[in-house]
Amino acid sequence: MITSMNKPTHFILAALLLCSQHTLAATPTPAEAGTMSSSTLRFCPDKRSVGDVMPFFWKGEYHVFYLLNNSGNADIDWEHAVSKDLVHWRNMPAAILHDPADKAGPEGGCMFTGSIIEHNGTFHAYYTSWNPGNLAGREFVCHATSKDLISWTKQPKDMFGPDGTHYANHRERDFRDPCVVWDAEQKLFVMYVNANAPGKGGFVFGHLTSPDLKQWQQLPALENISGDECPDFFKSGETYYLHGCNVYAYAKTASGPWKFPTYNRVERRMAAKRVFDGKRHVWFGGWLNGPMSIPREVYEGPEGFLFMKPVPEVVNAFSVAALSVSNISLEQGTTVMKEVPQDYLLEATVDMSKGRDFGLIVRGEGIADTCRIVLSADKKSLITAGGQSLESRPLPIDFTHPITVQAFIVGGIAEVFVNSQYAATFFINQAGHTLGLESRGSVVVRSLQVKTQVAPKPL
């Protein structure tokens, strides 16, 4: 039992941590040596980082195109990975490469973010050519085509930049991240880009249309909302969403009017996008110091909210029981369980109807150096703390009803989901076997399970 701690400075949760009052008799079995590696669950190229994920679904396979480089913003290309089950991934040849010989041209810098669409048996990739050495302009929208999603041919005649009327056209202007979709009502292709209004700073969502994926008409920017990087347009339920790198907006028709929900921040800054696989929208994110995030389903919530939950394929990959407890009553104290596996999925149902805060302690050998996940009824927030970081996001749920928590503690990253609606991602210690529970007020943990992954099967 841990009976003392050093309080982390400025942490909200310091008030939660009192001396231990309960200890569980159950001792979980550590994960076996054959447990699937975290790089299988969260796709990660060898010793490099996934960024700006651009997914595409075709004939039962999830194709993930993403940005990858070794030396900063100098040689970024589109890389490619494929999965049939969202758990096992295989690398493919790089898709769209920069041209080192084009030092002062559009293809000589980086091949930045875009999107993929299929039309009449041909796949079309729209991407951003970024080169600050290009005197004609730093960013242009470019086009490449493919018959198999593997080999791509650039179409240099289709490249274009901002028109200078609807969108700023000075050399350093923003004009990037094309998202292309088919609008069945207009019978036109629609493109959204991150751009600047003429004579103004800041981002706008640029709006373009095309009948043929070659000739694009530039239209006024979307009204009432500010722009953002890496736009992604889609419909879920009866709501249309325009999802950016940091924020998202919603509308009840494809043409607007657009507005921001009460809380419009995208879960962490992942430059994430989603793809429809015929039954759901699967969301992929990057920029986590290496791996891609766990694939998630995003779906319509009330009042313009966009909800998020882990896909069942990933949840079901954790099928080896390591710990199962129930009906733990916490009264202003801490319960500590040692020797949980290092990597695991935690699933819990919690009754906070008489409590003010409930916390999970993860990854540490003592309370002082652990990471925490806190549900705060007082602040109506989900609070995460790892290392020297402390983050909080609104949690507009009914705390008088049972609350479900799923926490993927894998590698150096924790991904947390509350009520299969709200998510938080944060960095955690790479090692540690402590799992603890803490409360402020009376909290009952109705059930709690810890599960690990089975050894991966050969692809």
C-alpha positions as CSV (number, residue, x, y, z in Angstrom):
1,M,0.0,0.0,0.0
2,I,1.3,3.5,-0.9
3,T,0.8,5.8,2.0
4,S,2.6,9.0,1.0
5,M,3.3,11.1,-2.0
6,N,5.0,14.3,-3.3
7,K,2.3,16.6,-4.6
8,P,2.8,17.6,-8.3
9,T,2.8,21.4,-8.4
10,H,-0.3,23.1,-9.8
11,F,-2.1,19.9,-10.5
12,I,-5.9,20.1,-10.0
13,L,-5.9,16.5,-8.8
14,A,-3.7,17.2,-5.8
15,A,-6.9,17.6,-3.8
16,L,-7.9,14.1,-4.8
17,L,-4.9,12.3,-3.4
18,L,-5.2,11.3,0.3
19,C,-3.6,8.4,2.1
20,S,-4.7,5.0,0.9
21,Q,-7.7,3.5,2.6
22,H,-8.4,0.3,0.7
23,T,-6.4,-2.4,-0.9
24,L,-7.7,-5.0,-3.3
25,A,-6.9,-8.6,-2.6
26,A,-6.8,-9.6,-6.3
27,T,-3.4,-9.5,-7.9
28,P,-3.4,-9.4,-11.7
29,T,-1.1,-11.5,-13.8
30,P,1.5,-9.5,-15.7
31,A,1.2,-9.5,-19.5
32,E,2.9,-12.5,-21.2
33,A,6.0,-12.1,-23.2
34,G,4.1,-12.9,-26.5
35,T,1.8,-9.9,-26.2
36,M,1.2,-8.1,-29.5
37,S,3.5,-5.1,-29.8
38,S,2.0,-1.6,-29.6
39,S,3.3,-0.8,-33.1
40,T,0.9,-3.4,-34.5
41,L,-2.1,-1.8,-32.8
42,R,-1.0,1.7,-33.5
43,F,0.7,1.7,-36.9
44,C,4.1,3.3,-36.7
45,P,6.9,3.4,-39.4
46,D,10.3,2.3,-38.1
47,K,11.8,5.1,-35.9
48,R,9.7,7.8,-37.6
49,S,6.5,9.7,-37.0
50,V,3.1,9.5,-38.7
51,G,1.5,12.8,-39.6
52,D,-1.5,14.2,-41.4
53,V,-3.3,10.9,-42.0
54,M,-5.4,10.7,-45.2
55,P,-7.5,7.5,-45.2
56,F,-9.3,5.9,-48.2
57,F,-11.5,2.7,-48.1
58,W,-11.6,0.4,-51.1
59,K,-12.8,-3.2,-51.5
60,G,-12.5,-4.2,-47.9
61,E,-9.2,-2.5,-47.2
62,Y,-8.3,0.7,-45.3
63,H,-5.6,2.6,-47.2
64,V,-3.9,5.2,-45.0
65,F,-1.7,7.7,-46.8
66,Y,0.3,9.9,-44.4
67,L,3.2,12.4,-44.3
68,L,6.6,11.1,-43.3
69,N,10.1,12.5,-43.5
70,N,13.5,12.3,-41.8
71,S,14.8,15.9,-41.8
72,G,12.1,18.4,-41.1
73,N,10.1,20.3,-43.7
74,A,12.4,19.5,-46.5
75,D,11.6,16.2,-48.1
76,I,8.1,15.1,-47.0
77,D,6.4,12.5,-49.2
78,W,3.1,10.7,-49.1
79,E,3.6,7.3,-47.6
80,H,1.1,4.4,-47.6
81,A,-0.1,1.6,-45.3
82,V,-3.0,-0.9,-45.6
83,S,-5.1,-2.9,-43.2
84,K,-8.1,-5.2,-43.5
85,D,-8.9,-5.3,-39.8
86,L,-7.7,-1.9,-38.4
87,V,-5.3,-3.8,-36.1
88,H,-2.7,-5.3,-38.4
89,W,-1.0,-3.0,-40.8
90,R,1.5,-3.5,-43.7
91,N,3.7,-0.9,-45.3
92,M,3.3,-0.2,-49.0
93,P,5.6,1.7,-51.4
94,A,5.6,5.5,-51.1
95,A,2.8,7.0,-53.1
96,I,3.6,10.6,-54.1
97,L,7.2,11.8,-53.9
98,H,8.8,15.2,-54.1
99,D,11.3,15.9,-56.9
100,P,14.8,16.9,-55.6
101,A,15.6,18.2,-59.1
102,D,12.8,20.8,-59.0
103,K,14.6,23.0,-56.4
104,A,12.8,26.2,-57.3
105,G,9.6,24.6,-58.5
106,P,6.4,23.4,-56.9
107,E,7.5,19.7,-56.7
108,G,10.9,20.4,-55.1
109,G,9.8,20.8,-51.5
110,C,7.2,18.8,-49.7
111,M,4.2,16.8,-50.8
112,F,1.7,18.0,-48.2
113,T,-1.8,17.0,-47.2
114,G,-4.8,16.3,-49.4
115,S,-7.4,13.6,-50.1
116,I,-8.3,10.7,-52.4
117,I,-11.4,10.1,-54.4
118,E,-12.4,7.5,-57.0
119,H,-14.3,8.3,-60.2
120,N,-15.0,6.1,-63.2
121,G,-12.3,3.5,-62.3
122,T,-9.6,6.0,-61.6
123,F,-8.3,7.1,-58.2
124,H,-7.5,10.8,-57.9
125,A,-5.2,12.2,-55.2
126,Y,-5.2,16.0,-54.6
127,Y,-2.2,17.1,-52.6
128,T,-0.4,20.3,-51.6
129,S,3.0,21.1,-53.2
130,W,4.9,23.2,-50.7
131,N,8.2,24.9,-51.5
132,P,9.2,28.2,-50.0
133,G,11.8,28.4,-52.7
134,N,9.2,28.6,-55.5
135,L,9.0,32.3,-56.5
136,A,5.5,31.7,-58.0
137,G,4.1,30.9,-54.6
138,R,4.7,28.7,-51.6
139,E,1.7,26.4,-52.0
140,F,-0.3,25.0,-54.9
141,V,-3.0,22.4,-55.2
142,C,-1.8,19.5,-57.3
143,H,-3.3,16.3,-58.9
144,A,-2.1,12.7,-59.3
145,T,-4.0,9.7,-60.7
146,S,-3.7,5.9,-60.2
147,K,-5.5,2.7,-61.3
148,D,-4.5,0.7,-58.3
149,L,-3.8,3.1,-55.4
150,I,-0.1,1.9,-55.5
151,S,1.5,3.6,-58.5
152,W,0.6,7.3,-59.0
153,T,1.1,9.6,-62.0
154,K,1.3,13.4,-61.4
155,Q,-0.8,15.6,-63.6
156,P,1.2,18.9,-63.7
157,K,-1.2,20.6,-66.1
158,D,-3.9,20.4,-63.4
159,M,-1.9,22.4,-60.8
160,F,-3.5,25.7,-59.6
161,G,-3.2,28.3,-57.0
162,P,-5.5,30.9,-55.5
163,D,-7.2,33.3,-57.9
164,G,-6.3,36.5,-56.0
165,T,-10.0,37.5,-56.0
166,H,-11.6,35.1,-53.5
167,Y,-8.3,34.1,-52.0
168,A,-5.0,35.9,-51.3
169,N,-2.4,35.2,-53.9
170,H,0.8,36.7,-52.5
171,R,3.9,34.5,-52.4
172,E,3.5,33.4,-48.7
173,R,-0.2,32.8,-48.8
174,D,-1.9,29.7,-47.5
175,F,-3.6,27.5,-50.1
176,R,-3.4,23.9,-49.1
177,D,-4.9,20.7,-47.8
178,P,-7.5,20.0,-50.5
179,C,-10.5,17.9,-49.5
180,V,-12.5,16.6,-52.5
181,V,-16.0,15.1,-52.3
182,W,-18.9,14.4,-54.7
183,D,-22.0,16.5,-54.2
184,A,-24.9,14.3,-55.6
185,E,-27.4,17.2,-55.3
186,Q,-25.3,19.6,-57.4
187,K,-23.8,16.8,-59.5
188,L,-20.5,18.5,-59.0
189,F,-17.2,17.7,-57.2
190,V,-16.6,20.1,-54.3
191,M,-13.2,21.0,-52.9
192,Y,-12.4,22.6,-49.5
193,V,-9.0,24.1,-48.9
194,N,-7.3,26.1,-46.1
195,A,-6.7,29.6,-47.5
196,N,-6.5,33.3,-46.7
197,A,-9.0,36.1,-47.6
198,P,-7.4,38.8,-49.7
199,G,-5.8,41.6,-47.6
200,K,-6.6,39.7,-44.3
201,G,-4.7,37.4,-42.0
202,G,-6.0,34.2,-40.6
203,F,-7.5,31.1,-42.2
204,V,-10.7,30.7,-44.2
205,F,-12.3,27.5,-45.6
206,G,-11.9,27.9,-49.3
207,H,-14.7,26.5,-51.5
208,L,-14.4,25.3,-55.1
209,T,-16.4,23.2,-57.5
210,S,-15.6,21.1,-60.6
211,P,-17.6,19.1,-63.1
212,D,-14.7,16.9,-64.1
213,L,-12.0,16.9,-61.4
214,K,-9.8,19.0,-63.7
215,Q,-11.3,22.5,-64.1
216,W,-12.0,24.1,-60.7
217,Q,-14.1,27.2,-60.1
218,Q,-13.1,29.2,-57.0
219,L,-16.1,30.5,-55.0
220,P,-16.4,32.7,-51.9
221,A,-15.1,31.2,-48.7
222,L,-17.6,29.7,-46.2
223,E,-19.3,32.3,-44.1
224,N,-19.8,32.6,-40.3
225,I,-16.8,30.3,-39.4
226,S,-13.0,30.7,-39.4
227,G,-10.9,28.3,-41.4
228,D,-8.5,25.6,-40.3
229,E,-5.9,23.3,-41.6
230,C,-6.6,19.8,-43.1
231,P,-10.4,20.2,-43.7
232,D,-12.5,17.1,-44.0
233,F,-16.2,17.3,-45.1
234,F,-18.8,14.5,-44.4
235,K,-22.3,13.8,-43.3
236,S,-23.2,11.7,-40.2
237,G,-26.9,11.1,-39.5
238,E,-28.7,14.3,-40.3
239,T,-25.7,16.6,-39.8
240,Y,-22.9,17.8,-42.1
241,Y,-19.5,18.4,-40.5
242,L,-16.5,20.3,-41.6
243,H,-13.6,19.0,-39.5
244,G,-10.3,20.7,-39.3
245,C,-7.0,20.2,-37.5
246,N,-8.1,22.1,-34.4
247,V,-11.8,22.8,-34.7
248,Y,-15.0,21.6,-36.4
249,A,-18.2,23.2,-37.6
250,Y,-21.6,21.7,-38.4
251,A,-24.7,22.5,-40.6
252,K,-28.0,20.9,-41.4
253,T,-27.5,21.3,-45.2
254,A,-24.4,20.8,-47.3
255,S,-24.4,24.5,-48.2
256,G,-24.8,25.8,-44.7
257,P,-25.3,27.9,-42.8
258,W,-22.3,26.7,-40.8
259,K,-21.8,27.2,-37.1
260,F,-19.6,26.0,-34.3
261,P,-21.0,23.8,-31.5
262,T,-20.7,24.9,-27.9
263,Y,-17.4,23.0,-27.7
264,N,-15.8,22.8,-31.1
265,R,-12.2,21.6,-30.4
266,V,-11.0,18.5,-32.2
267,E,-9.7,15.9,-29.8
268,R,-6.0,16.8,-29.6
269,R,-4.2,18.3,-32.6
270,M,-3.7,15.3,-34.8
271,A,-4.3,16.6,-38.3
272,A,-6.9,13.8,-38.4
273,K,-9.3,12.7,-41.2
274,R,-12.0,10.0,-41.5
275,V,-13.3,7.7,-44.2
276,F,-16.7,6.1,-44.7
277,D,-16.4,2.3,-45.0
278,G,-20.0,1.6,-46.0
279,K,-21.3,1.5,-42.4
280,R,-19.5,4.1,-40.4
281,H,-17.0,6.9,-40.5
282,V,-13.5,5.7,-39.3
283,W,-11.3,8.5,-38.0
284,F,-7.5,8.3,-38.1
285,G,-5.0,10.7,-36.4
286,G,-1.3,11.2,-36.3
287,W,1.4,13.5,-34.8
288,L,1.8,11.5,-31.6
289,N,5.6,11.4,-31.6
290,G,5.6,8.3,-33.7
291,P,2.5,6.1,-34.1
292,M,-1.0,6.7,-35.5
293,S,-3.8,7.0,-33.0
294,I,-6.2,4.1,-32.4
295,P,-8.8,4.1,-35.2
296,R,-12.1,5.5,-34.0
297,E,-15.6,5.8,-35.1
298,V,-17.0,9.4,-35.3
299,Y,-20.7,9.9,-35.3
300,E,-23.5,12.5,-34.9
301,G,-24.2,13.9,-31.5
302,P,-26.9,16.4,-30.4
303,E,-26.6,20.2,-31.0
304,G,-23.8,19.8,-33.5
305,F,-21.5,17.7,-31.3
306,L,-19.3,15.1,-33.0
307,F,-19.0,12.0,-30.8
308,M,-16.1,9.5,-30.9
309,K,-15.5,5.9,-29.8
310,P,-12.9,3.2,-30.5
311,V,-13.7,0.8,-33.3
312,P,-14.7,-2.6,-32.0
313,E,-11.9,-4.3,-34.0
314,V,-9.4,-2.6,-31.7
315,V,-11.4,-3.3,-28.5
316,N,-11.8,-6.9,-29.4
317,A,-8.0,-7.2,-29.9
318,F,-7.7,-7.0,-26.1
319,S,-9.2,-10.4,-25.1
320,V,-6.9,-11.7,-22.4
321,A,-8.3,-11.0,-18.9
322,A,-5.7,-9.7,-16.4
323,L,-8.0,-8.3,-13.8
324,S,-11.7,-8.2,-13.0
325,V,-13.2,-6.5,-9.9
326,S,-16.6,-5.0,-9.0
327,N,-18.5,-2.9,-6.5
328,I,-15.5,-1.0,-5.1
329,S,-16.6,1.8,-2.8
330,L,-14.3,4.8,-2.5
331,E,-14.7,7.3,0.2
332,Q,-12.3,10.3,-0.1
333,G,-9.3,8.0,-0.6
334,T,-7.1,6.0,-2.9
335,T,-7.0,2.3,-3.8
336,V,-3.8,1.0,-5.3
337,M,-3.4,-2.2,-7.3
338,K,0.2,-3.2,-8.3
339,E,1.5,-5.4,-11.0
340,V,-1.0,-4.7,-13.7
341,P,0.4,-5.4,-17.2
342,Q,2.4,-2.5,-18.8
343,D,0.1,-2.3,-21.8
344,Y,-3.6,-2.9,-21.5
345,L,-7.2,-1.8,-22.1
346,L,-9.1,-0.8,-19.0
347,E,-12.9,-0.8,-19.1
348,A,-14.9,0.5,-16.1
349,T,-18.4,1.5,-15.1
350,V,-18.5,4.1,-12.4
351,D,-21.3,5.6,-10.2
352,M,-20.5,9.2,-9.4
353,S,-24.0,10.2,-8.3
354,K,-22.7,11.1,-4.9
355,G,-19.1,11.9,-5.8
356,R,-17.3,15.0,-6.9
357,D,-14.3,13.5,-8.7
358,F,-13.1,10.1,-9.8
359,G,-9.5,9.4,-10.8
360,L,-7.5,6.5,-12.4
361,I,-3.8,6.3,-11.6
362,V,-1.8,4.7,-14.4
363,R,1.8,3.9,-15.2
364,G,4.0,4.5,-12.2
365,E,5.8,2.8,-9.4
366,G,4.7,5.4,-6.8
367,I,1.9,7.9,-6.7
368,A,4.2,10.9,-7.3
369,D,5.4,9.8,-10.8
370,T,2.1,8.3,-12.1
371,C,-0.2,9.6,-14.8
372,R,-3.8,10.3,-14.1
373,I,-7.3,10.3,-15.8
374,V,-9.8,12.3,-13.8
375,L,-13.6,12.7,-14.3
376,S,-14.6,15.9,-12.5
377,A,-18.3,16.3,-11.7
378,D,-17.5,19.7,-10.1
379,K,-15.9,21.0,-13.2
380,K,-17.8,18.9,-15.7
381,S,-14.4,18.1,-17.2
382,L,-12.2,15.2,-18.3
383,I,-8.7,16.0,-16.9
384,T,-5.6,14.2,-18.0
385,A,-2.1,14.5,-16.5
386,G,1.1,12.9,-17.7
387,G,4.6,14.0,-17.0
388,Q,4.6,17.8,-16.7
389,S,1.4,18.2,-18.8
390,L,-2.1,18.9,-17.5
391,E,-5.0,19.1,-19.9
392,S,-8.7,19.6,-19.4
393,R,-11.7,19.3,-21.8
394,P,-15.4,19.9,-21.2
395,L,-17.4,16.7,-20.3
396,P,-21.1,17.6,-20.8
397,I,-22.5,14.4,-19.5
398,D,-25.0,13.5,-16.7
399,F,-22.8,12.6,-13.7
400,T,-25.9,11.2,-11.9
401,H,-26.0,8.3,-14.3
402,P,-23.5,5.4,-14.5
403,I,-20.4,6.4,-16.6
404,T,-18.4,4.1,-18.8
405,V,-14.6,4.6,-19.2
406,Q,-12.3,2.9,-21.7
407,A,-8.6,3.7,-21.5
408,F,-6.0,2.2,-23.8
409,I,-2.7,2.3,-22.0
410,V,-0.3,1.3,-24.7
411,G,3.3,2.4,-25.3
412,G,3.8,6.0,-24.2
413,I,0.3,7.1,-25.1
414,A,-3.1,6.9,-23.3
415,E,-6.3,7.2,-25.3
416,V,-9.4,7.6,-23.1
417,F,-13.1,7.4,-24.1
418,V,-16.0,8.4,-21.8
419,N,-19.5,7.1,-22.5
420,S,-18.4,6.2,-26.1
421,Q,-18.7,9.9,-26.8
422,Y,-15.8,12.0,-25.6
423,A,-12.1,11.3,-26.0
424,A,-8.8,12.5,-24.7
425,T,-5.3,11.5,-25.7
426,F,-2.1,12.3,-23.8
427,F,1.5,11.1,-23.3
428,I,2.3,8.9,-20.4
429,N,5.4,7.2,-18.8
430,Q,6.8,4.5,-21.0
431,A,6.9,2.0,-18.2
432,G,5.2,1.3,-14.9
433,H,2.8,-1.3,-13.4
434,T,0.7,0.7,-11.0
435,L,-3.1,1.0,-11.4
436,G,-5.0,3.0,-8.8
437,L,-8.4,4.4,-8.1
438,E,-9.0,7.7,-6.3
439,S,-12.1,9.8,-5.4
440,R,-13.3,13.0,-3.9
441,G,-16.7,12.2,-2.4
442,S,-18.4,8.9,-2.5
443,V,-17.8,6.9,-5.7
444,V,-18.6,3.3,-6.5
445,V,-16.8,1.4,-9.2
446,R,-19.5,-1.0,-10.4
447,S,-17.1,-3.0,-12.6
448,L,-13.5,-2.7,-13.8
449,Q,-11.6,-5.0,-16.2
450,V,-8.1,-4.9,-17.4
451,K,-7.3,-6.8,-20.6
452,T,-4.2,-7.4,-22.7
453,Q,-3.7,-8.4,-26.3
454,V,-3.1,-11.8,-27.7
455,A,0.0,-12.6,-29.6
456,P,-0.3,-11.3,-33.2
457,K,-1.0,-13.8,-35.9
458,P,1.3,-13.8,-39.0
459,L,-0.1,-11.7,-41.8
